[in-house]
Amino acid sequence: MKKCIPFLLVACLLFLSKGMSDAFALEPESPALKTITKTVVFQRGDGGYHSFRIPALIVSQKGTLLAFAEGRKNNLGDSGDIDLVLKRSTDNGKTWSNLSVLWNDGENTCGNPCPVVDESTGRIWLPLTWNHGKDHEKQIKDKTARDTRRVYMSYSDDDGVTWKTPYEITKTTKIPDWTWYATGPGNGIQLTRGAHKGRLVIPCDHNVTLDGKVVRRAHAIYSDDHGKTWQLSQPIGVKTNECAVVELADGRLLMNMRSYHGKNRRAIAYSDDGGATWSAETLDAALIEPVCQASLIRVRFPKSGKPGQLLFSNPASKKREKMTVRLSEDDGKTWSASRLVSPGKAAYSSLAALSDGTIGLLYERDGYQAIEFVTFDLEQFLAGR
């Protein structure tokens, strides 16, 4: 009998291991998304830029689409001479304006757009980050850089035509011990209900050294005075960074985060005080990721017997490929429908609900050769699920 114990133990471990693997198993590829509009907004080489990355999409109160990106002058890298650029569309993405440069600070790095519209004033707020162009991320994390990551803010009061010169807000939004820092990228939100109605919330992340180890953490910044001042939330767990936030029907907030937990799944956390403090993070077994940024928006709150709707987009794979949009009608507990946007290489993305009732998606494709915009009808998305 003694000789059987190791065999039984191994068998039990294999069974448990299989159960855990099944929970994180790859799902069959989603049906193809039927698109209405498909347009390349930023193409490698345009405007003298080597490439474009880090898309962010938002809709103004007038229904104008604003597509932000980083214009990378000399190469595809995350450091160096990088400008923040913008295109506008007044016809729901069928056509786009010429490229405009919103922030050019010489050879320094300007980027990580995470816009939000204040619905009570119409002002479009644009959080950004900056670093010295000769500093790389590793040097900033190691504190051997010439400077550090700094947090900036800009805004527009004329539908995104002109913008306030970016001004620094690092002192109130970043703890001195933090090194790397990023706003978004993607979009912020304004709370619509509860004790913190009207609050602007921006998903962010940072790095900090704890017990001799560099730790990645998500967090939020928020404003209760329409952007005049900004406050810093509690950090969220560990092994998380680039994130997206959404308001739930019960008034809580859901933060959905890029995860370094080794499971190729998105991390999530909740806040019941408007984003000031957060629960411990867990993994969403349904949301496969290759460790990459993703987008999450609310399309509708529950009303008139209809369920609420959340949409989520990311490369649904262990590699940066298969850009996919998913739908949840129970505030992210389950994801009941999914559609494949593109089977090829894909990375960062940004979703928005457009003024004509369709949904827009701005995403990186073809190995960062282009940032493409597509629109789709949500009813058609749901058909046949």
C-alpha positions as CSV (number, residue, x, y, z in Angstrom):
1,M,0.0,0.0,0.0
2,K,2.9,2.4,0.8
3,K,4.1,2.1,-2.8
4,C,0.6,3.2,-4.1
5,I,0.6,6.5,-2.2
6,P,3.0,8.3,-4.5
7,F,1.0,7.1,-7.5
8,L,-2.3,8.3,-6.0
9,L,-0.7,11.6,-5.0
10,V,0.6,12.2,-8.5
11,A,-2.8,11.3,-10.0
12,C,-4.5,13.8,-7.7
13,L,-2.1,16.5,-8.6
14,L,-2.5,15.8,-12.3
15,F,-6.3,15.9,-11.8
16,L,-6.2,19.2,-10.0
17,S,-3.7,20.6,-12.5
18,K,-6.1,19.7,-15.3
19,G,-9.0,21.4,-13.5
20,M,-7.0,24.6,-13.2
21,S,-5.9,24.4,-16.9
22,D,-9.5,23.9,-17.9
23,A,-10.5,27.0,-16.1
24,F,-8.0,29.0,-18.2
25,A,-8.4,27.0,-21.4
26,L,-8.3,28.7,-24.8
27,E,-11.8,29.2,-26.3
28,P,-12.7,28.6,-30.0
29,E,-12.1,31.6,-32.2
30,S,-15.0,34.0,-32.3
31,P,-17.2,34.6,-35.3
32,A,-16.1,37.5,-37.5
33,L,-17.4,41.0,-36.7
34,K,-19.5,42.6,-39.4
35,T,-18.2,46.1,-39.8
36,I,-20.0,49.2,-41.2
37,T,-17.0,51.5,-41.6
38,K,-13.3,50.5,-41.9
39,T,-10.7,53.3,-42.2
40,V,-7.0,53.6,-41.6
41,V,-6.6,56.7,-39.4
42,F,-2.8,56.6,-38.7
43,Q,-0.5,54.9,-41.2
44,R,3.3,54.3,-40.6
45,G,5.2,57.1,-42.4
46,D,2.4,59.7,-42.5
47,G,3.4,63.2,-41.5
48,G,7.1,62.3,-41.3
49,Y,6.6,59.9,-38.4
50,H,8.2,56.5,-38.4
51,S,5.1,54.9,-36.7
52,F,2.1,55.6,-34.6
53,R,1.1,53.8,-31.4
54,I,-1.2,54.0,-28.3
55,P,-4.6,54.8,-29.7
56,A,-7.3,56.6,-27.7
57,L,-10.8,57.3,-28.9
58,I,-13.5,59.6,-27.4
59,V,-16.7,61.3,-28.5
60,S,-17.4,64.9,-27.7
61,Q,-20.7,66.3,-26.6
62,K,-21.3,67.4,-30.2
63,G,-20.7,63.9,-31.5
64,T,-17.2,64.6,-32.9
65,L,-14.8,61.7,-32.8
66,L,-11.4,62.4,-31.5
67,A,-8.6,59.9,-32.3
68,F,-5.4,60.4,-30.3
69,A,-2.1,58.5,-30.8
70,E,1.6,58.8,-30.2
71,G,3.6,59.9,-33.3
72,R,7.0,58.2,-33.0
73,K,9.5,60.2,-35.0
74,N,12.5,57.8,-35.4
75,N,11.6,54.3,-34.5
76,L,8.9,52.1,-32.9
77,G,10.4,52.3,-29.4
78,D,8.5,53.6,-26.3
79,S,11.2,56.2,-25.7
80,G,12.8,59.0,-27.7
81,D,11.2,61.8,-29.8
82,I,7.5,61.1,-29.5
83,D,4.7,63.6,-30.1
84,L,1.0,63.5,-29.1
85,V,-1.1,63.7,-32.3
86,L,-4.8,64.0,-33.1
87,K,-7.3,63.5,-35.9
88,R,-11.0,64.5,-35.7
89,S,-14.1,63.2,-37.5
90,T,-17.5,64.9,-37.8
91,D,-19.2,62.1,-39.7
92,N,-18.8,59.1,-37.3
93,G,-15.4,58.1,-38.7
94,K,-16.2,57.9,-42.4
95,T,-13.6,60.7,-43.0
96,W,-10.9,62.2,-40.8
97,S,-9.1,65.6,-40.6
98,N,-5.5,66.1,-41.4
99,L,-3.0,65.2,-38.7
100,S,-2.5,67.8,-36.0
101,V,0.2,67.8,-33.4
102,L,-1.2,68.5,-29.9
103,W,2.1,68.3,-28.0
104,N,5.6,68.4,-29.3
105,D,8.4,68.9,-26.7
106,G,11.4,68.6,-28.9
107,E,13.1,65.3,-28.6
108,N,11.3,64.3,-25.4
109,T,8.5,61.7,-25.0
110,C,4.9,63.0,-24.8
111,G,2.1,60.5,-24.8
112,N,-0.2,58.0,-23.0
113,P,-3.5,59.9,-23.9
114,C,-6.5,59.1,-21.6
115,P,-9.2,61.6,-22.5
116,V,-12.6,62.1,-20.7
117,V,-15.5,64.4,-21.4
118,D,-17.0,66.4,-18.5
119,E,-20.7,66.2,-19.5
120,S,-21.7,69.1,-17.2
121,T,-19.3,71.6,-18.9
122,G,-18.5,70.0,-22.2
123,R,-14.8,70.3,-21.6
124,I,-12.6,67.5,-22.9
125,W,-9.8,66.7,-20.4
126,L,-6.7,65.0,-21.6
127,P,-4.3,63.4,-19.0
128,L,-0.8,62.7,-20.4
129,T,2.7,61.6,-19.4
130,W,6.2,62.9,-20.2
131,N,9.8,61.8,-19.9
132,H,13.2,62.9,-21.1
133,G,13.7,61.6,-24.6
134,K,17.1,60.1,-23.8
135,D,15.7,58.1,-20.8
136,H,14.5,54.6,-21.3
137,E,11.9,52.8,-19.1
138,K,14.5,50.6,-17.4
139,Q,16.6,53.6,-16.4
140,I,13.5,55.4,-15.0
141,K,12.6,52.2,-13.0
142,D,16.2,51.9,-11.8
143,K,16.4,55.6,-10.8
144,T,19.4,56.1,-13.1
145,A,17.6,58.3,-15.6
146,R,18.2,62.0,-16.2
147,D,14.6,62.7,-15.1
148,T,11.5,60.7,-14.3
149,R,8.0,60.2,-15.6
150,R,5.9,63.3,-15.1
151,V,2.1,63.7,-15.2
152,Y,0.5,66.4,-17.3
153,M,-3.0,67.7,-18.2
154,S,-4.5,69.5,-21.2
155,Y,-8.1,70.3,-22.1
156,S,-10.2,71.6,-25.0
157,D,-13.3,73.8,-24.8
158,D,-13.9,74.0,-28.6
159,D,-14.7,70.4,-29.5
160,G,-11.0,69.4,-29.8
161,V,-10.0,72.0,-32.3
162,T,-7.5,73.8,-29.9
163,W,-5.9,72.6,-26.7
164,K,-4.5,74.2,-23.5
165,T,-0.7,73.9,-23.4
166,P,-0.1,70.8,-21.2
167,Y,0.7,71.7,-17.6
168,E,2.2,69.5,-14.9
169,I,0.1,67.9,-12.2
170,T,2.8,65.4,-10.9
171,K,2.8,66.7,-7.3
172,T,-0.8,65.7,-6.6
173,T,-1.0,62.5,-8.8
174,K,2.3,60.7,-8.2
175,I,4.1,59.7,-5.0
176,P,7.8,60.6,-5.1
177,D,9.0,57.0,-4.6
178,W,7.1,56.0,-7.8
179,T,9.3,55.7,-10.9
180,W,7.5,54.7,-14.1
181,Y,4.0,56.1,-14.5
182,A,1.3,55.9,-17.2
183,T,-2.1,57.5,-17.6
184,G,-4.5,55.0,-19.3
185,P,-4.0,54.7,-22.1
186,G,-7.6,54.7,-23.5
187,N,-10.3,56.7,-21.8
188,G,-11.4,58.0,-18.4
189,I,-15.0,58.1,-17.2
190,Q,-17.4,60.5,-15.4
191,L,-19.5,58.9,-12.7
192,T,-23.3,59.3,-13.3
193,R,-24.8,58.2,-10.0
194,G,-24.4,57.9,-6.3
195,A,-22.5,60.0,-3.7
196,H,-19.7,60.7,-6.2
197,K,-21.8,61.7,-9.2
198,G,-19.9,64.0,-11.5
199,R,-16.5,62.7,-10.4
200,L,-13.9,62.3,-13.2
201,V,-11.9,59.1,-12.9
202,I,-8.7,58.3,-14.9
203,P,-7.2,54.8,-14.8
204,C,-3.4,54.9,-14.4
205,D,-0.5,52.7,-13.3
206,H,3.0,53.1,-11.7
207,N,6.1,51.2,-10.7
208,V,7.6,51.3,-7.2
209,T,10.5,49.4,-5.5
210,L,9.3,47.4,-2.5
211,D,11.7,45.2,-0.5
212,G,14.3,45.6,-3.3
213,K,11.9,44.5,-6.1
214,V,10.2,46.6,-8.7
215,V,6.5,46.2,-8.4
216,R,3.9,47.1,-11.0
217,R,0.6,48.5,-9.7
218,A,-2.5,50.1,-11.2
219,H,-4.3,53.0,-9.5
220,A,-6.6,55.9,-10.5
221,I,-6.6,59.7,-10.2
222,Y,-9.9,61.6,-9.8
223,S,-11.4,65.0,-9.6
224,D,-14.5,66.2,-7.8
225,D,-14.2,69.9,-9.0
226,H,-14.4,69.4,-12.7
227,G,-10.7,69.0,-13.3
228,K,-9.4,72.0,-11.3
229,T,-7.6,69.6,-8.9
230,W,-6.8,65.9,-9.0
231,Q,-6.4,63.3,-6.2
232,L,-4.7,60.0,-6.1
233,S,-6.3,56.7,-5.2
234,Q,-5.0,53.7,-3.3
235,P,-2.8,51.4,-5.4
236,I,-4.3,48.2,-6.6
237,G,-2.6,44.9,-5.7
238,V,0.6,43.9,-7.5
239,K,1.6,42.6,-10.9
240,T,-0.9,44.9,-12.8
241,N,-0.5,48.0,-14.9
242,E,-2.3,49.5,-18.0
243,C,-6.0,49.5,-17.1
244,A,-9.5,50.5,-18.0
245,V,-12.3,51.6,-15.6
246,V,-16.1,51.4,-15.9
247,E,-19.1,52.3,-13.7
248,L,-21.3,49.4,-12.7
249,A,-25.1,49.5,-12.3
250,D,-24.8,49.2,-8.5
251,G,-22.6,52.2,-8.3
252,R,-19.3,50.4,-7.8
253,L,-16.4,50.8,-10.2
254,L,-14.7,47.9,-12.0
255,M,-11.0,48.2,-12.9
256,N,-9.8,45.9,-15.6
257,M,-6.0,45.5,-15.8
258,R,-3.1,44.2,-17.8
259,S,-1.8,41.3,-15.7
260,Y,1.7,39.8,-14.9
261,H,0.4,36.9,-12.9
262,G,1.5,34.4,-15.4
263,K,-1.9,33.1,-16.4
264,N,-2.5,35.2,-19.6
265,R,-5.7,36.5,-18.1
266,R,-6.9,40.0,-17.3
267,A,-6.9,41.1,-13.6
268,I,-9.9,42.9,-12.1
269,A,-10.6,44.9,-8.9
270,Y,-13.6,46.8,-7.5
271,S,-14.2,50.1,-5.7
272,D,-17.3,51.0,-3.7
273,D,-16.2,54.6,-2.9
274,G,-15.9,56.1,-6.4
275,G,-12.3,54.9,-7.1
276,A,-10.5,56.1,-4.0
277,T,-9.9,52.6,-2.6
278,W,-9.9,49.2,-4.3
279,S,-10.4,45.5,-3.5
280,A,-7.7,42.9,-4.0
281,E,-7.3,41.9,-7.6
282,T,-8.5,38.6,-9.0
283,L,-8.2,37.1,-12.5
284,D,-11.1,37.0,-15.0
285,A,-10.8,33.4,-16.4
286,A,-12.8,34.4,-19.5
287,L,-10.6,37.2,-20.7
288,I,-7.5,35.8,-22.2
289,E,-4.6,38.3,-23.0
290,P,-1.0,38.2,-24.2
291,V,-0.1,40.8,-21.5
292,C,-1.3,43.9,-23.4
293,Q,-3.5,47.0,-23.0
294,A,-7.3,46.6,-23.5
295,S,-10.4,48.8,-23.6
296,L,-13.6,48.6,-21.5
297,I,-16.6,50.9,-21.9
298,R,-20.3,51.0,-20.8
299,V,-22.8,51.2,-23.6
300,R,-26.0,51.1,-21.6
301,F,-27.2,50.9,-18.0
302,P,-30.1,48.5,-17.3
303,K,-33.4,50.2,-18.2
304,S,-36.9,49.4,-19.3
305,G,-36.4,45.7,-18.7
306,K,-33.2,45.7,-20.9
307,P,-29.9,44.5,-19.4
308,G,-27.0,46.8,-19.1
309,Q,-24.2,46.4,-21.6
310,L,-20.4,46.5,-21.3
311,L,-18.0,46.1,-24.2
312,F,-14.4,44.9,-23.9
313,S,-11.7,44.7,-26.6
314,N,-8.2,43.2,-26.7
315,P,-6.0,40.6,-28.5
316,A,-7.8,37.5,-27.4
317,S,-4.8,35.2,-27.5
318,K,-1.5,34.5,-25.8
319,K,0.1,36.5,-28.6
320,R,-0.7,40.0,-29.9
321,E,-3.2,38.9,-32.5
322,K,-6.9,38.2,-32.9
323,M,-8.4,41.6,-32.0
324,T,-11.7,40.7,-30.4
325,V,-14.7,42.6,-29.0
326,R,-16.8,41.0,-26.2
327,L,-20.1,41.8,-24.7
328,S,-21.3,41.5,-21.1
329,E,-24.9,42.0,-19.9
330,D,-24.3,41.3,-16.2
331,D,-21.6,43.9,-15.4
332,G,-18.6,41.8,-16.4
333,K,-19.5,38.7,-14.4
334,T,-19.8,36.8,-17.7
335,W,-19.1,37.6,-21.4
336,S,-22.0,36.3,-23.4
337,A,-20.9,37.2,-27.0
338,S,-17.7,37.9,-28.8
339,R,-16.7,38.8,-32.3
340,L,-13.3,38.7,-34.1
341,V,-12.3,42.0,-35.6
342,S,-9.1,40.9,-37.2
343,P,-7.3,37.5,-37.2
344,G,-3.8,38.9,-37.7
345,K,-1.4,40.8,-35.5
346,A,-3.1,43.4,-33.2
347,A,-2.3,45.1,-30.0
348,Y,-3.7,48.2,-28.2
349,S,-7.3,49.4,-28.7
350,S,-9.9,51.9,-27.7
351,L,-13.7,51.6,-27.9
352,A,-16.4,54.3,-28.0
353,A,-20.2,54.6,-28.3
354,L,-20.9,56.9,-31.2
355,S,-23.6,59.5,-31.6
356,D,-25.5,57.5,-34.2
357,G,-25.9,54.5,-32.0
358,T,-23.1,52.4,-33.5
359,I,-19.8,51.4,-31.8
360,G,-16.4,52.5,-32.8
361,L,-13.1,50.7,-32.3
362,L,-9.6,52.2,-32.9
363,Y,-6.9,49.6,-32.8
364,E,-3.3,48.8,-33.7
365,R,-2.9,46.2,-36.4
366,D,-0.4,44.5,-38.8
367,G,2.6,44.7,-36.4
368,Y,2.1,48.4,-35.7
369,Q,1.9,49.3,-39.4
370,A,-1.4,51.1,-39.0
371,I,-4.1,52.2,-36.5
372,E,-7.4,51.3,-38.0
373,F,-10.9,52.5,-37.1
374,V,-14.0,50.3,-37.5
375,T,-17.7,50.7,-36.6
376,F,-20.3,48.1,-36.0
377,D,-23.9,47.8,-35.1
378,L,-24.5,46.3,-31.7
379,E,-27.8,44.6,-32.6
380,Q,-26.1,42.9,-35.5
381,F,-23.3,42.0,-33.1
382,L,-25.8,40.2,-30.8
383,A,-27.7,38.4,-33.6
384,G,-27.1,34.7,-33.7
385,R,-25.1,34.6,-30.4
